Amino acid sequence: MGRGFDPRARPGKVIVVTAGLDSDLAALADVRAQVAATKRAYEAIEGADQEWLDGIVRAMAKAGAAAVGELARLAADETGYGVYEHKMVKDRYNTEFVADWMLQRRAVGVLWVDEPNKVTAIGSPMGMIAAIIPVTNPTSTVLFKSLAAVKAGNAVVHAPHPRAARCSARAAEIMAEAAVDAGAPEDLVSCLHAPTLDASRELMRHPDVRLILATGGPGMVAAAYSSGKPTIAVGAGNVPAYVDGSVADVGEAATMIVTSKSFDNGTACVAEQSVVVAEAVADQFEAELTRAGVAWLTPEQQQALCRVLFDERGGMRPAAVGQSATRLAELAGFAVPAETKVLAASLSRVHEDELLSREILGPVLSVYREPDAHAGWRRCREILALGGEGHTLAVHATDSDVIAEFGSQPAGRIVINTPALFGGMGYSANVDPSFQLGTGTWSGSICSDNVTPLHLVNIKRIAHEVRPWRGVLERS
């Protein structure tokens, strides 16, 4: 193996020469070269102040926003998942709304001063971050993690999903080129050229990696946790929504849920997976769901859809992910109206072998009727226990006692009278805007927050003496 420089590339950009190597060795060589180059870039910016870093972030965000059409088209075409226009929204959300939020805050240097207690908090970058990128959001996640890493003074190496390698690499390239144009060193943002599961594992185990940001399937998340490195990973998102008898507008609640679940053909894990509705408004709510674009499945159609969505072992078939409602119906051998946005199944139980009660990365909802809020609470608890603990819960109600009761559920985000997707990611509700949502120790994660640049720094405290130290000896 040799390492050379492409004469068409920017000065200093590392190109890995892998001629003669088999694919596995080439992927491992790529990991080591990318890590070495990115480490040098981090060392070159170590000690940079927030103002300089913000200039880089601002340029990256501007370049990403200008490329949302290109990136969305690449992602839709390469993966075959989701909706092109909705992928544009995701990319724009990260490069405009989230980036603007980041730029209004500090992540490095003095973060806050507590004068009465004589404590100053200092944000200190972690170093080099390994970013695992999912096939369902392959460009928007690269944009978010690039911006967050650099805002916090870090360098980042992205490991895309193999089925989204080209679009993820292009997103990283746009971020990297914009950073260099704004004065950053080459390779501050980089991406594996030959991503494989083994390459991602090699990256996560590399001694120079200080933190792993993992978004992906259960296997990749498990590999991140077992790497021996500090890890912030996303858990499963079997998200329930409860519609109470006190809901202000039944039709608006139905529209929110259908819009959220159908967005990008259901590829967002924070979108609703199940709806639990109080009997007092159930008939009206189900009628409103139909008006909003839901097609209700017969028991036979439910079984046919299960065969399309799940394999013989109960795993979700990759080819079924992110497909439209009409396409899923076609694959299952039945027809629904052309305007159908979501397929809905009326269910009476939550269980591992009740496949439609599980998380489905597609526009499919399970719907449960319950007599009152207490029964609704129990049903939502069952749904969260089936692969959704720690993620998100949506509640549509005006009764403050009902809202308070649902506040005890094991979910990191409990959003009220808003779509789970848009509220959970921090747009329609004022939780921190993010594109990586922590799920806490409920699902084995260290973080239950919406991840921000403040999660990517070590926070030091400079603390002055405020009481005589000899006092602790005298108290005995």
C-alpha positions as CSV (number, residue, x, y, z in Angstrom):
1,M,0.0,0.0,0.0
2,G,1.1,3.5,-0.7
3,R,-0.3,6.9,0.1
4,G,-0.2,9.6,-2.6
5,F,-1.8,12.8,-3.6
6,D,-4.3,13.3,-6.5
7,P,-3.0,16.3,-8.6
8,R,-6.7,17.3,-9.0
9,A,-7.3,17.4,-5.2
10,R,-6.6,20.2,-2.9
11,P,-3.0,20.4,-1.6
12,G,-2.7,18.1,1.4
13,K,-5.7,15.9,0.7
14,V,-5.0,12.3,1.5
15,I,-5.8,9.7,-1.2
16,V,-5.3,6.1,-0.3
17,V,-3.8,3.9,-3.1
18,T,-5.1,0.4,-2.7
19,A,-4.3,-1.2,-6.0
20,G,-3.6,-4.9,-5.6
21,L,-5.3,-5.2,-2.2
22,D,-8.4,-7.3,-1.7
23,S,-11.6,-5.4,-0.7
24,D,-11.3,-6.2,3.0
25,L,-7.6,-5.1,3.2
26,A,-8.4,-2.0,1.2
27,A,-11.2,-1.0,3.5
28,L,-8.9,-1.4,6.6
29,A,-6.2,0.6,4.8
30,D,-8.7,3.3,4.1
31,V,-9.7,3.4,7.8
32,R,-6.2,3.9,9.0
33,A,-5.3,6.5,6.4
34,Q,-8.5,8.5,7.1
35,V,-7.9,8.4,10.9
36,A,-4.3,9.5,10.5
37,A,-5.2,12.4,8.3
38,T,-8.1,13.5,10.4
39,K,-6.0,13.3,13.6
40,R,-3.5,15.7,12.0
41,A,-6.4,18.0,11.1
42,Y,-7.6,18.0,14.7
43,E,-4.1,18.7,16.0
44,A,-3.9,21.7,13.7
45,I,-7.0,23.3,15.1
46,E,-6.5,22.3,18.8
47,G,-7.0,25.4,20.9
48,A,-9.2,27.2,18.3
49,D,-11.6,29.6,19.8
50,Q,-15.4,29.6,19.4
51,E,-15.5,32.6,17.0
52,W,-13.1,30.9,14.6
53,L,-14.9,27.6,14.7
54,D,-18.2,29.4,14.2
55,G,-16.9,30.8,11.0
56,I,-16.1,27.3,9.7
57,V,-19.5,26.1,10.8
58,R,-21.3,29.0,9.1
59,A,-19.5,28.2,5.8
60,M,-20.3,24.5,6.1
61,A,-24.0,25.2,6.8
62,K,-24.3,27.5,3.9
63,A,-22.7,25.0,1.5
64,G,-24.9,22.2,2.8
65,A,-28.0,24.3,2.4
66,A,-27.1,25.1,-1.2
67,A,-26.8,21.4,-1.9
68,V,-30.0,20.0,-0.4
69,G,-31.5,19.2,-3.8
70,E,-28.4,17.4,-5.0
71,L,-28.0,15.4,-1.7
72,A,-31.7,14.5,-1.5
73,R,-31.7,13.2,-5.0
74,L,-28.5,11.2,-4.4
75,A,-29.9,9.7,-1.2
76,A,-33.3,8.7,-2.8
77,D,-31.8,7.2,-5.9
78,E,-29.0,5.3,-4.2
79,T,-31.0,3.8,-1.3
80,G,-34.5,3.6,-2.9
81,Y,-35.9,4.7,0.5
82,G,-38.2,7.6,1.3
83,V,-39.4,10.7,-0.5
84,Y,-37.0,13.1,-2.4
85,E,-38.9,16.3,-1.3
86,H,-38.9,15.1,2.4
87,K,-35.2,14.4,2.3
88,M,-34.7,18.0,1.2
89,V,-36.6,19.1,4.2
90,K,-34.3,17.0,6.5
91,D,-31.2,18.3,4.9
92,R,-32.4,21.9,5.1
93,Y,-33.5,21.5,8.7
94,N,-30.0,20.5,9.7
95,T,-28.1,23.1,7.7
96,E,-30.5,26.0,8.5
97,F,-32.6,25.6,11.6
98,V,-30.2,23.4,13.6
99,A,-27.1,25.2,12.4
100,D,-28.6,28.6,13.4
101,W,-29.4,27.2,16.9
102,M,-25.8,26.0,17.2
103,L,-24.4,29.3,16.2
104,Q,-26.3,31.1,18.9
105,R,-24.5,29.0,21.6
106,R,-21.0,28.3,22.9
107,A,-19.5,24.8,23.1
108,V,-15.8,25.6,23.6
109,G,-14.1,28.1,25.9
110,V,-16.0,29.7,28.7
111,L,-19.5,28.3,28.8
112,W,-20.9,29.9,31.9
113,V,-19.7,31.7,35.1
114,D,-21.3,31.1,38.5
115,E,-20.0,34.2,40.3
116,P,-21.6,33.6,43.7
117,N,-20.1,30.1,43.8
118,K,-16.8,31.1,42.1
119,V,-17.1,28.4,39.4
120,T,-16.3,28.8,35.7
121,A,-17.2,26.1,33.2
122,I,-14.9,25.5,30.2
123,G,-15.8,23.5,27.2
124,S,-12.9,21.4,25.9
125,P,-13.0,19.4,22.6
126,M,-12.9,15.6,22.8
127,G,-10.8,15.0,19.8
128,M,-11.6,12.7,16.9
129,I,-15.1,11.4,16.6
130,A,-16.3,8.3,14.7
131,A,-19.7,8.9,13.2
132,I,-21.8,5.9,12.2
133,I,-24.3,6.9,9.5
134,P,-27.6,5.1,8.8
135,V,-29.0,4.1,5.4
136,T,-32.4,5.7,6.3
137,N,-31.0,9.2,6.7
138,P,-27.6,9.0,5.0
139,T,-27.1,12.7,4.0
140,S,-28.9,14.6,6.8
141,T,-27.1,12.7,9.5
142,V,-23.7,13.4,7.9
143,L,-24.6,17.1,7.7
144,F,-25.7,17.2,11.4
145,K,-22.8,15.3,12.8
146,S,-20.3,17.3,10.8
147,L,-21.7,20.6,12.0
148,A,-21.9,19.4,15.6
149,A,-18.4,18.0,15.7
150,V,-16.7,21.1,14.3
151,K,-18.8,23.5,16.4
152,A,-17.4,21.6,19.4
153,G,-13.8,21.9,18.1
154,N,-13.5,18.2,17.1
155,A,-12.7,16.4,13.9
156,V,-14.9,13.6,12.5
157,V,-14.6,10.5,10.3
158,H,-17.9,9.3,8.9
159,A,-18.7,5.6,8.4
160,P,-21.6,5.4,6.0
161,H,-23.9,2.4,5.5
162,P,-22.6,0.4,2.5
163,R,-26.0,0.9,0.7
164,A,-25.6,4.7,1.0
165,A,-21.9,5.1,0.5
166,R,-22.0,7.5,-2.4
167,C,-24.5,10.0,-1.1
168,S,-23.0,10.0,2.4
169,A,-19.5,10.6,0.9
170,R,-20.8,13.5,-1.2
171,A,-22.4,15.1,1.9
172,A,-19.1,14.8,3.8
173,E,-17.2,16.1,0.8
174,I,-19.4,19.2,0.7
175,M,-18.9,19.8,4.4
176,A,-15.1,19.2,4.1
177,E,-14.6,21.5,1.1
178,A,-16.6,24.3,2.7
179,A,-14.5,24.0,5.9
180,V,-11.3,24.2,3.9
181,D,-12.5,27.2,1.9
182,A,-13.2,28.9,5.3
183,G,-9.7,28.3,6.6
184,A,-9.9,24.8,8.2
185,P,-7.2,22.2,7.5
186,E,-7.8,19.4,5.1
187,D,-9.5,16.3,6.5
188,L,-11.2,18.0,9.5
189,V,-14.3,16.2,8.1
190,S,-13.6,13.0,6.3
191,C,-15.5,9.8,5.2
192,L,-14.6,6.2,4.6
193,H,-14.3,5.5,0.9
194,A,-15.0,1.8,1.2
195,P,-17.4,1.3,4.0
196,T,-18.1,-2.2,5.3
197,L,-19.2,-3.6,8.6
198,D,-15.6,-4.6,9.3
199,A,-14.3,-1.2,8.4
200,S,-16.8,0.5,10.7
201,R,-15.7,-1.8,13.5
202,E,-12.1,-1.0,12.8
203,L,-12.8,2.7,12.9
204,M,-14.7,2.5,16.2
205,R,-11.9,0.5,17.8
206,H,-9.1,2.7,16.6
207,P,-7.0,4.0,19.5
208,D,-7.2,7.6,18.2
209,V,-11.0,7.7,18.2
210,R,-12.3,9.5,21.4
211,L,-16.0,9.2,20.9
212,I,-18.5,7.3,18.8
213,L,-21.7,8.8,17.6
214,A,-23.7,5.8,16.4
215,T,-27.0,5.9,14.4
216,G,-28.0,2.7,12.7
217,G,-29.5,-0.7,13.1
218,P,-29.2,-2.9,16.2
219,G,-26.1,-4.7,15.0
220,M,-24.1,-1.6,14.4
221,V,-25.3,0.0,17.7
222,A,-24.3,-3.2,19.5
223,A,-20.9,-3.1,17.8
224,A,-20.4,0.6,18.9
225,Y,-21.2,-0.2,22.5
226,S,-18.8,-3.2,22.5
227,S,-15.9,-1.2,21.0
228,G,-14.7,-0.1,24.4
229,K,-15.1,3.6,23.5
230,P,-17.4,6.2,25.0
231,T,-20.5,6.0,22.8
232,I,-23.7,8.0,22.2
233,A,-26.0,5.7,20.3
234,V,-29.6,5.8,19.2
235,G,-32.0,3.1,20.5
236,A,-35.1,1.6,18.8
237,G,-38.1,3.9,18.3
238,N,-41.4,2.1,18.8
239,V,-43.1,5.4,19.5
240,P,-46.8,5.5,20.7
241,A,-49.2,8.4,20.5
242,Y,-52.1,8.7,22.9
243,V,-55.2,10.6,21.8
244,D,-57.3,11.5,24.9
245,G,-61.0,12.3,25.1
246,S,-60.0,15.8,26.1
247,V,-58.1,16.4,22.8
248,A,-58.8,19.9,21.5
249,D,-59.2,19.1,17.8
250,V,-59.6,15.4,16.8
251,G,-59.1,16.2,13.1
252,E,-55.9,18.2,13.7
253,A,-54.5,15.4,15.9
254,A,-55.2,12.9,13.1
255,T,-53.6,15.1,10.5
256,M,-50.5,15.6,12.7
257,I,-50.1,11.8,13.2
258,V,-50.6,10.9,9.5
259,T,-48.2,13.7,8.3
260,S,-45.5,12.6,10.8
261,K,-45.8,8.9,10.1
262,S,-45.9,9.3,6.3
263,F,-43.0,11.8,6.2
264,D,-40.1,10.4,4.1
265,N,-42.2,7.1,4.0
266,G,-41.7,6.5,7.7
267,T,-37.9,6.3,7.8
268,A,-37.6,8.5,11.0
269,C,-37.5,6.4,14.1
270,V,-39.0,9.3,16.1
271,A,-42.3,9.2,14.1
272,E,-45.4,7.5,15.6
273,Q,-45.5,3.7,15.3
274,S,-48.8,3.2,17.1
275,V,-51.8,5.2,18.1
276,V,-53.8,4.6,21.3
277,V,-57.1,6.4,21.3
278,A,-59.7,6.9,24.1
279,E,-63.0,5.3,23.3
280,A,-64.9,8.6,23.8
281,V,-63.4,10.0,20.6
282,A,-62.3,6.8,18.8
283,D,-65.0,6.7,16.1
284,Q,-64.5,10.3,15.2
285,F,-60.7,10.0,15.3
286,E,-60.7,6.9,13.1
287,A,-62.9,8.8,10.6
288,E,-60.5,11.7,10.7
289,L,-57.6,9.3,10.0
290,T,-59.4,8.1,6.9
291,R,-59.9,11.7,5.8
292,A,-56.2,12.4,6.4
293,G,-55.1,9.6,4.1
294,V,-55.3,6.3,6.0
295,A,-56.3,3.0,4.5
296,W,-57.6,0.5,7.0
297,L,-56.5,-3.1,6.5
298,T,-58.6,-6.2,6.9
299,P,-57.1,-9.1,9.0
300,E,-56.2,-10.9,5.7
301,Q,-54.4,-7.8,4.4
302,Q,-52.6,-7.4,7.7
303,Q,-51.2,-10.9,7.3
304,A,-50.2,-10.3,3.7
305,L,-48.5,-7.0,4.7
306,C,-46.6,-8.8,7.5
307,R,-45.1,-11.2,4.9
308,V,-43.8,-8.2,2.9
309,L,-42.4,-6.3,5.9
310,F,-40.9,-9.2,7.9
311,D,-38.8,-12.2,7.1
312,E,-39.2,-15.7,8.5
313,R,-37.2,-14.8,11.6
314,G,-39.2,-11.7,12.3
315,G,-36.6,-9.2,11.1
316,M,-37.7,-6.3,8.9
317,R,-36.9,-6.9,5.2
318,P,-34.5,-4.1,3.9
319,A,-36.4,-3.9,0.6
320,A,-39.6,-3.0,2.5
321,V,-38.0,0.0,4.4
322,G,-39.1,3.5,3.3
323,Q,-41.6,2.4,0.7
324,S,-44.8,4.3,0.1
325,A,-48.1,3.0,1.4
326,T,-49.4,2.2,-2.1
327,R,-46.2,0.4,-2.9
328,L,-46.4,-1.7,0.2
329,A,-50.0,-2.6,-0.6
330,E,-49.0,-3.5,-4.1
331,L,-46.2,-5.8,-2.9
332,A,-48.7,-7.4,-0.5
333,G,-51.1,-8.2,-3.3
334,F,-53.9,-5.7,-2.6
335,A,-54.9,-2.2,-3.8
336,V,-55.5,1.0,-1.8
337,P,-56.6,4.4,-3.1
338,A,-53.8,6.3,-4.9
339,E,-53.9,9.1,-2.3
340,T,-53.2,6.7,0.6
341,K,-50.5,8.0,2.9
342,V,-50.5,5.4,5.7
343,L,-51.7,1.8,6.1
344,A,-53.5,1.2,9.5
345,A,-54.2,-2.0,11.4
346,S,-56.7,-2.2,14.2
347,L,-55.0,-4.3,16.9
348,S,-55.9,-5.6,20.4
349,R,-52.6,-6.7,21.7
350,V,-48.9,-5.7,21.8
351,H,-46.5,-8.6,21.5
352,E,-43.3,-9.7,19.8
353,D,-45.2,-12.1,17.6
354,E,-47.9,-9.4,16.8
355,L,-45.6,-8.1,14.1
356,L,-47.5,-4.9,13.3
357,S,-47.2,-3.8,16.9
358,R,-43.4,-3.5,16.5
359,E,-41.3,-0.7,15.1
360,I,-41.8,-0.4,11.3
361,L,-39.7,2.0,9.3
362,G,-42.5,2.6,6.9
363,P,-45.9,4.3,6.7
364,V,-47.7,1.7,8.8
365,L,-49.6,2.4,12.0
366,S,-51.2,0.1,14.6
367,V,-54.3,1.5,16.3
368,Y,-55.6,0.6,19.7
369,R,-58.9,1.6,21.3
370,E,-58.9,1.9,25.1
371,P,-61.7,2.9,27.5
372,D,-59.9,5.8,29.3
373,A,-56.6,7.5,30.0
374,H,-55.5,5.0,32.6
375,A,-56.0,2.1,30.2
376,G,-54.3,4.2,27.4
377,W,-51.3,4.7,29.7
378,R,-50.9,1.0,30.2
379,R,-51.2,0.3,26.5
380,C,-48.5,3.0,25.7
381,R,-46.3,1.4,28.4
382,E,-46.6,-2.0,26.6
383,I,-45.7,-0.4,23.3
384,L,-42.6,1.3,24.7
385,A,-41.5,-1.9,26.3
386,L,-41.6,-3.6,22.9
387,G,-38.4,-1.9,21.6
388,G,-39.2,1.8,22.3
389,E,-38.2,2.5,25.8
390,G,-36.3,5.8,26.2
391,H,-37.3,7.2,22.8
392,T,-40.4,9.4,22.4
393,L,-44.1,9.5,23.3
394,A,-46.7,11.9,21.9
395,V,-49.9,12.9,23.9
396,H,-52.8,14.7,22.4
397,A,-54.9,16.1,25.3
398,T,-55.9,19.3,27.2
399,D,-56.6,17.6,30.5
400,S,-53.5,18.6,32.7
401,D,-54.0,15.5,34.9
402,V,-53.8,13.2,31.9
403,I,-50.7,15.0,30.7
404,A,-49.1,14.7,34.1
405,E,-49.9,11.0,34.3
406,F,-48.2,10.3,30.9
407,G,-45.2,12.2,32.1
408,S,-44.2,9.2,34.1
409,Q,-43.6,7.1,31.0
410,P,-40.1,5.9,30.2
411,A,-39.5,8.2,27.2
412,G,-36.8,10.8,26.7
413,R,-39.2,13.1,24.9
414,I,-42.8,13.4,25.8
415,V,-44.3,15.9,23.3
416,I,-47.8,17.4,23.8
417,N,-50.3,18.3,21.0
418,T,-47.7,18.1,18.3
419,P,-46.4,15.5,15.8
420,A,-43.9,13.1,17.4
421,L,-41.4,13.6,14.5
422,F,-41.4,17.4,14.4
423,G,-41.7,17.9,18.1
424,G,-39.2,15.2,19.1
425,M,-36.5,16.6,16.8
426,G,-36.9,20.0,18.2
427,Y,-38.8,22.0,15.6
428,S,-42.4,22.3,16.8
429,A,-41.4,21.8,20.5
430,N,-38.6,23.6,22.2
431,V,-36.4,20.6,23.0
432,D,-32.9,21.1,21.7
433,P,-33.0,20.7,17.9
434,S,-31.0,17.7,16.8
435,F,-30.8,14.8,14.4
436,Q,-29.6,12.3,17.0
437,L,-32.0,11.6,19.8
438,G,-30.6,9.8,22.9
439,T,-32.7,7.1,24.5
440,G,-31.1,6.9,27.9
441,T,-30.4,3.9,30.1
442,W,-33.8,2.6,29.4
443,S,-32.3,1.3,26.1
444,G,-28.7,1.0,27.2
445,S,-27.5,4.5,26.2
446,I,-25.7,6.9,28.3
447,C,-27.6,9.9,27.0
448,S,-31.4,10.6,27.0
449,D,-31.0,14.1,25.6
450,N,-31.3,15.4,22.0
451,V,-27.6,15.4,21.2
452,T,-26.0,18.8,20.7
453,P,-22.4,20.1,20.4
454,L,-22.4,20.3,24.2
455,H,-22.4,16.5,24.3
456,L,-19.2,16.5,22.3
457,V,-17.0,18.4,24.7
458,N,-15.5,17.7,28.1
459,I,-16.6,20.4,30.5
460,K,-14.0,21.5,33.0
461,R,-14.8,23.5,36.2
462,I,-12.4,26.1,37.4
463,A,-13.4,26.3,41.1
464,H,-12.1,28.7,43.7
465,E,-12.1,28.1,47.4
466,V,-15.3,29.4,48.9
467,R,-15.0,28.1,52.5
468,P,-11.9,27.4,54.6
469,W,-10.6,23.9,53.8
470,R,-9.6,23.2,57.5
471,G,-13.3,23.3,58.4
472,V,-13.8,19.7,57.2
473,L,-11.2,18.5,59.7
474,E,-12.7,20.5,62.5
475,R,-16.2,19.1,61.9
476,S,-15.0,15.7,63.1
